[in-house]
Amino acid sequence: MAVRAAVLPAVGSPLEITGIDLPDPGPGQVRVRLAAAGVCHSDLSLSNGTMRVPVPAVLGHEGAGAVVAVGEGVGHVAPGEGVVLNWAPSCGKCHACSLGEVWLCADALSGAADVYARTTEGTDLHPGLNVAAFAEETVVSASCVLPAPDGVPLTDAALLGCAVLTGYGAVHHSARVRQGETVAVFGVGGVGLAALQAARIAGASKIIAVDVSPAKEELARTAGATDYLVASDTTAREIRGLTGRQGVDVAVECAGRAVTIRTAWDSTRRGGRTTVVGIGGKDQQVTFNALEIFHWGRTLSGCVYGNSDPARDLPVLADHVRAGRLDLTALVTERISLDGIPAAFENMLAGKGGRALVVF
């Protein structure tokens, strides 16, 4: 059956909106009609080669929709039910999974190398990050779908699949922000906005948002920021000025740039924690000297998928949404159609775009 999709023909090439031939689900597979998909900066990183992806591919890894059909052996979801896509399903068998660190599963992205569909001309297509959400419908492994939480519209639930799990998890699982601590979030995109809300939920006493764009201040304050700084060479000094010359207890870096990571580190107090969420390229080199590492006693840690377990954390996030503590609509600056994805990518490349949500 033919559906429309945004295809990446080659790394560095523009996305093409075209028809693809999608097969019926085989054993252990689920066919989903998308309700919405988030346009995430990670998709841009895949398209420009910062992260590797087999091509041609259909990108999109953050989405939700309704089950159309299931293959043999699938019992946890049924046709007509709402589901959230999970782009990094854990195998449950590797060393990381045996330690309970499912976000580091060695086989989580093995499905991205599969051929899941073909162009109408017969060219094999790969599912970007397993789920190929930039399409009207997709066929995924049953392990890539989780039942959608009750009381959360599917168009909002799509954001739970990546941005919210990552931002919330960075604050609660990686940095482990405690009541009364001070927090700085660098980068006010979808993940950053989720991190701001998570810091508020955690009871942070001061939440400082930092971004290159002055226009994002209102959005950041709505998400929970108590202070807003436009990034500059003096950002670390300004943050210390807002925290009694100490620096914040926790800095969460969501941009993936060497200068931002270094500034986040410099903005934390002695003994503070810096969590790096942003995905940077190999050319982004961050340097420290041995003496400062000893003197400051800070912790610098990476964070994959918010150190989250989607099966465990989705119900928790849904409770926050239903209680009004977490506003998913605040993460979206633009709602677009499938045809609008190429322009959204161009805006991100130019540094102009906010976070777009594709509504099918």
MARTI-74314 format. One record per residue (C-alpha): y, x, z; residue in one letter. Coordinates in steps of 0.2 Angstrom, whole numbers. Layout:
N
north,east,up,code
Y,X,Z,A;
...
END
This chain:
360
north,east,up,code
0,0,0,M;
17,7,-5,A;
31,9,8,V;
48,17,7,R;
50,33,17,A;
62,48,19,A;
53,63,11,V;
57,81,14,L;
50,89,-3,P;
53,107,3,A;
61,117,17,V;
80,117,15,G;
80,103,2,S;
89,86,4,P;
78,72,10,L;
73,59,-3,E;
71,41,0,I;
56,36,-11,T;
40,25,-11,G;
24,33,-4,I;
6,26,-4,D;
0,24,13,L;
-18,21,16,P;
-27,9,28,D;
-30,16,45,P;
-47,25,47,G;
-58,27,62,P;
-47,31,77,G;
-31,27,68,Q;
-17,14,70,V;
-5,8,57,R;
12,4,63,V;
27,-5,56,R;
43,4,62,L;
56,-6,71,A;
67,9,74,A;
67,28,73,A;
79,40,81,G;
87,54,70,V;
85,69,81,C;
92,87,79,H;
73,93,80,S;
71,84,63,D;
85,94,56,L;
77,110,63,S;
61,106,54,L;
70,102,38,S;
80,119,38,N;
66,130,43,G;
71,133,61,T;
54,126,66,M;
39,126,54,R;
32,111,46,V;
20,109,32,P;
29,101,16,V;
31,90,8,P;
32,79,23,A;
39,63,30,V;
49,68,46,L;
54,57,61,G;
46,59,77,H;
55,47,89,E;
50,28,85,G;
43,12,90,A;
36,-3,81,G;
22,-16,80,A;
4,-13,76,V;
-1,-19,59,V;
-19,-14,59,A;
-31,-3,69,V;
-46,7,63,G;
-64,8,70,E;
-64,13,89,G;
-47,9,93,V;
-46,-2,109,G;
-30,1,119,H;
-18,-7,106,V;
-21,-22,94,A;
-12,-29,79,P;
5,-38,84,G;
7,-27,99,E;
23,-16,102,G;
20,3,103,V;
30,18,106,V;
26,33,96,L;
20,49,105,N;
23,64,94,W;
14,77,105,A;
-2,69,111,P;
-12,80,123,S;
-30,84,119,C;
-35,84,138,G;
-47,99,135,K;
-36,115,132,C;
-31,127,146,H;
-13,119,148,A;
-21,101,149,C;
-33,107,162,S;
-18,113,173,L;
-10,96,171,G;
4,103,159,E;
1,91,145,V;
18,95,137,W;
11,112,133,L;
-5,106,125,C;
-12,119,112,A;
-17,106,100,D;
-3,93,102,A;
4,97,84,L;
-13,100,75,S;
-11,83,66,G;
5,88,58,A;
-5,99,46,A;
-15,84,40,D;
-13,74,24,V;
-9,57,29,Y;
-1,49,13,A;
4,53,-5,R;
19,51,-15,T;
17,37,-29,T;
15,52,-41,E;
0,58,-31,G;
7,73,-21,T;
0,75,-4,D;
11,72,11,L;
11,78,29,H;
17,69,44,P;
31,78,52,G;
27,81,70,L;
12,70,69,N;
20,53,67,V;
31,52,51,A;
43,39,58,A;
56,40,44,F;
46,26,35,A;
45,8,35,E;
27,10,41,E;
16,24,46,T;
-2,28,50,V;
-6,39,65,V;
-19,44,77,S;
-23,32,91,A;
-18,45,103,S;
0,45,96,C;
3,27,101,V;
7,20,119,L;
9,2,123,P;
28,-2,123,A;
35,-7,140,P;
38,-25,143,D;
56,-31,144,G;
63,-17,133,V;
67,-21,115,P;
57,-10,102,L;
74,-4,94,T;
78,3,111,D;
61,8,116,A;
61,20,101,A;
73,32,110,L;
60,33,124,L;
48,43,113,G;
59,59,113,C;
77,60,118,A;
75,50,135,V;
58,58,140,L;
66,75,136,T;
83,73,145,G;
76,64,160,Y;
61,76,161,G;
73,91,160,A;
82,85,176,V;
68,77,186,H;
53,88,181,H;
60,105,176,S;
76,107,186,A;
70,95,200,R;
88,90,204,V;
90,84,222,R;
101,72,230,Q;
119,79,232,G;
117,94,220,E;
129,98,207,T;
124,98,189,V;
131,104,172,A;
125,97,155,V;
129,107,140,F;
128,97,124,G;
132,78,124,V;
120,73,110,G;
105,60,113,G;
96,72,125,V;
112,77,134,G;
117,59,137,L;
99,56,144,A;
101,71,155,A;
118,65,162,L;
110,48,166,Q;
95,56,174,A;
107,67,185,A;
116,51,191,R;
99,43,195,I;
94,59,204,A;
110,57,215,G;
119,72,209,A;
136,73,218,S;
145,81,203,K;
140,80,185,I;
150,90,173,I;
147,87,154,A;
152,101,142,V;
153,99,123,D;
163,106,108,V;
170,89,104,S;
184,81,114,P;
179,64,107,A;
163,63,117,K;
172,62,134,E;
172,44,135,E;
153,43,130,L;
149,56,143,A;
158,48,157,R;
150,31,153,T;
133,40,155,A;
137,47,172,G;
148,63,170,A;
161,65,184,T;
170,79,174,D;
171,84,156,Y;
175,101,148,L;
178,105,130,V;
168,121,128,A;
178,137,127,S;
177,155,132,D;
182,150,150,T;
169,136,153,T;
160,146,166,A;
176,149,176,R;
181,131,174,E;
164,125,181,I;
166,137,196,R;
183,130,199,G;
176,113,200,L;
163,118,212,T;
172,128,226,G;
170,144,216,R;
151,143,218,Q;
145,137,202,G;
133,122,199,V;
116,121,207,D;
108,116,190,V;
113,119,172,A;
104,110,158,V;
107,117,141,E;
104,105,127,C;
111,115,112,A;
99,129,109,G;
113,142,105,R;
113,159,113,A;
131,158,119,V;
128,141,127,T;
113,147,136,I;
122,162,142,R;
137,151,148,T;
125,139,157,A;
117,154,166,W;
135,160,171,D;
140,143,177,S;
126,142,190,T;
128,147,208,R;
119,162,216,R;
101,155,217,G;
104,141,205,G;
93,135,191,R;
96,135,172,T;
85,124,161,T;
85,127,142,V;
81,111,132,V;
89,115,116,G;
79,123,102,I;
87,138,95,G;
82,149,80,G;
75,167,82,K;
92,174,78,D;
99,167,94,Q;
97,182,105,Q;
102,180,124,V;
104,196,134,T;
105,200,153,F;
105,216,162,N;
93,220,176,A;
106,221,190,L;
113,204,187,E;
95,196,187,I;
93,204,204,F;
110,200,211,H;
112,182,206,W;
94,177,210,G;
95,163,197,R;
80,155,188,T;
80,153,169,L;
67,142,162,S;
62,134,146,G;
58,115,145,C;
46,108,132,V;
47,89,130,Y;
55,87,147,G;
39,94,155,N;
34,76,153,S;
18,66,152,D;
23,51,141,P;
8,40,148,A;
14,43,166,R;
33,43,163,D;
36,29,151,L;
33,16,164,P;
45,25,176,V;
58,25,163,L;
55,7,159,A;
58,2,177,D;
75,12,176,H;
80,2,160,V;
75,-15,167,R;
85,-11,183,A;
100,-6,174,G;
100,12,180,R;
96,19,162,L;
106,12,147,D;
97,16,131,L;
111,9,120,T;
123,22,127,A;
113,36,118,L;
117,29,101,V;
133,32,92,T;
128,25,75,E;
115,13,69,R;
109,15,51,I;
97,10,38,S;
83,21,31,L;
95,24,16,D;
107,32,28,G;
96,46,34,I;
101,59,21,P;
120,56,26,A;
116,57,44,A;
108,74,41,F;
123,80,32,E;
134,75,46,N;
123,85,58,M;
124,100,47,L;
143,99,47,A;
144,96,66,G;
151,79,64,K;
136,68,68,G;
132,59,84,G;
115,52,87,R;
110,40,74,A;
96,26,76,L;
87,20,60,V;
84,1,62,V;
71,-5,49,F;
END
